Amino acid sequence: MSEKLTALLSHTDRKILFVGIGNLLRQDDGAGVYISTRISETANIKVITPEVSIENYIGKINSTDHDSLVVIDCVDMKKPPGSFDLIPVDQVSDLTFNTHNISLKKLSEFFRNEVLILAIQPETIAFGENLSYIVLEACNKIVKLINKKEVKNGR
């Protein structure tokens, strides 16, 4: 699963904009926000964290210089909790995004560049503020891959 993300990150000339979305009050749905707030920006990696209102950030996203837009979100992929995958937005029609007002596939039509989804399988999206242990471990692994260094658990 991390091979696709590693391959994307290996293109050192590629500018990537990570956008973390999700609801911090719905446990694992906050995974995208958890990850995006821990990514270290570089010349080729930028981050925006709109949480639940990505539609309000369309202008900002389009005005940020990038080749690939990677939306980080909790997605029901019918896989074990903590699984993650980097998928093209046109493949999300069969996946479930429970806490958004607009589908990411529809929303992607407003963006000017390639849109990918870094999808994390939740264990639970019940009301609560903490990520489940298995999803937290997956999130830290993703942050480590992106930042290429160790991540400390924390909120």
Protein Blocks (a to p, Z undefined) as FASTA:
>chain_A
ZZmmmmmmmmmmbccddddeddfklojlmmmmmmmmmcccdfklccddekjmmmlmmmmm
mmpccfbdcddddddehiaehiacdddfklmmmpccfkbfbdfklmmmmpcbdcdddddd
dfbfcecjbdcfklmmmmmmmmmmmnopacdedZZ
